[in-house]
Amino acid sequence: MKIVIAGAGEVGSHLAKLLSTEDQDITLIDRDSDKLSVLDANYNLLTVAGNPTSFATLREANVGTCDLFIAVTPYETDNTVACAMAKSFGAKRTVARIDSYEYMDPRNSDFVKRIGIDRVIYPEYLAAAEIITALRHSWARNWFELYDGEIILVGVRLRSKARFCGMQLKDLATLSHHFHISAIRRNHETIIPGGFDTMQEDDILYITTKREYIDELLELTGKVNQKIRRVLVMGGSKIAVRLANMMEDKFRLTIIDNDLERCRKLPQICPDCDIIYGDGRDIDTLADAGIDEMDAFISLTASSETNILTCLTAKELGIKKTVAEVENIQFISQAEGLNIGTIINKKLLSSSTIFQMMIDSDASNARCLALADAEVAELEVKEGSKLTKAPVKDLRLPRDITLGGLIRDGRGMLISGMTRIQPGDHVLTFCLAGAIRKVERLFS
C-alpha cells in the first residue's frame, strides 16, 4: 500500500516508524528537513521537504497515486487543505487530524466529504472517549466491544487470588466455556498464548467474552467493578476539556491546574466542573481538592513522568481507579509495571484508527483498540477469503495473529478450533506489531 503522511510531528513520526516496519510504501512530508533527515536515515521510507499545502510538494510526493493520504501536521487548516488537494490529485482515501469537534458533527459530514476528507481523527476526542470507557468499567485495564457488547475484549491484570492464576489455557474449558484468552501481556511483552501456556500473577490477560458472562469473569479474576461518580482531573488540557464536554451528567469533575490564566478560562468552557488553581503534585493541594472523597484520579498534564508519579500518589492515598496520559511510548511498559491503572496515549489511539482503515476499506463504523505492541480490530470477512476455506484449527494461522470472537447476523459468538468462519462475519482480530500484511491477506 502506498501511503503519504503530511507532518513529521509526534503522530506523523510514530505512524511513519510503525508503518515502515510493516513493509509499506511510505512517503513523509514536512517543512523541517532536519526532522526528515533523522527519520530518513533510520527507517525504510521516502521523505519530501516542503509545505504540505503546496502543489509542487504534493506532486513531488506523488500523492495522486497513493492509496492513503494522512495529514497530521499541528495545524488543522493545513490538514484539511492538504487532504482536499490530495483528493483532487487522485488520492484514494484521505485522513485529516483536527482540533475541533465541528468536523465530527454529523450535520457537517456531507460538507467534509465534499471537500475531499474521507475520515477525520481528533486525538483529544479519542482519548476522552477512552477515559470515559475506563471510568465505566473501573476494574478493567482495557475494554473493547462490538455491536453493543455482543462481543467484548477485556484487558485485566491477574492477581494471586484470581482463580485463573496458575492455570494452563488448555484447562480453562474445565472451568468455563465462556472465555477466550486472546493474548497475554507479560514482562513488557505481548504474546499470543497456546494451550500449554500458564496464566501467572501480574499478567495482563486480554479475554474475549460476551456481555452476559461479565459477572462470571469478575468472579474468576477476583475483581470488583466500583461505580465511579466523583473524578479529580489534574491538568486542564484539551483532553480534560473534551472529557468535560462528553461526560454529560455521568461524572462530577474537579479540575486542578497550575496555570492561573488557564483556570480563569476553564469555567467558561467547562461550566459544570469545579476548577481549582494549584499544583496537583502537592499532597496538600490534593487534600484541599477533596481527594479522599474521589472515586477516580486522572492525570493529563504535558509531562508523562508527572502523570505517572501523581497516579502513584493517588493510589497511595486510597484512590482505586487512576488514569494517566503517557505520551512517551518508551514509558508505557514501565507504567504498566507500576500498576497505575489505565494508560492513555494519543499517538497510539490515532495510529490504531489508521491501522483499521488500512486493513478495512469500510472502516466508517469500525472500532479499534490501541496497545503498545499489538493491535485489536474489527474486520469483515470478504467472499473468497482464506478464513472461509476450513475450520479455524485447520487454517494454520500465523502465530502472531489470533481470532477471539465474531458477529454473525447481529449475534456474537466466541471462536474455537471448530468454528467455520463465513463471508460477512465481523471478526475480532488480535495481532502483534508487524502483522498488518498477514491480516490483509487473511481477510481479503
Buried (B, 14 or more C-beta within 10 A) or exposed (E): BBBBBBBBBBBBBBBBBBBBBBEBBBBBBBBEEEBBEEBBEEBBBBBBBBBBBBEEBBEBBBBBEBBBBBBBBEBBEBBBBBBBBBBBBEBBBBBBBBBEBEBBEEEEEEEBEEBBBBBBBBBBBBBBBBBBBBBBBBBBBBBBBBEEBBBBBBBBBBBEEBBBBEBEBEEBEEEBEBBBBBBBBBEEEBBBBEEEBBBBEBBBBBBBBBEEBBEBBBEBBBBEEEEBEBBBBBBBBBBBBBBBBBBEEEBBBBBBBBEEEBBEBBEEEBEEBBBBBBEBBBEEBBEEBEBEEBBBBBBBBEBBEBBBBBBBBBBEBEBBBBBBBBBBBEBBBBBBEBEBBBBBBBBBBBBBBBBBBBBBEEBEEBBBBBBBBBBBBBBBBBEEBBBBEEEBEEBEBBEBBBBBBBBBEEEBBBBEEEBEBBEEBBBBBBBBBBBBBBBBEBBB
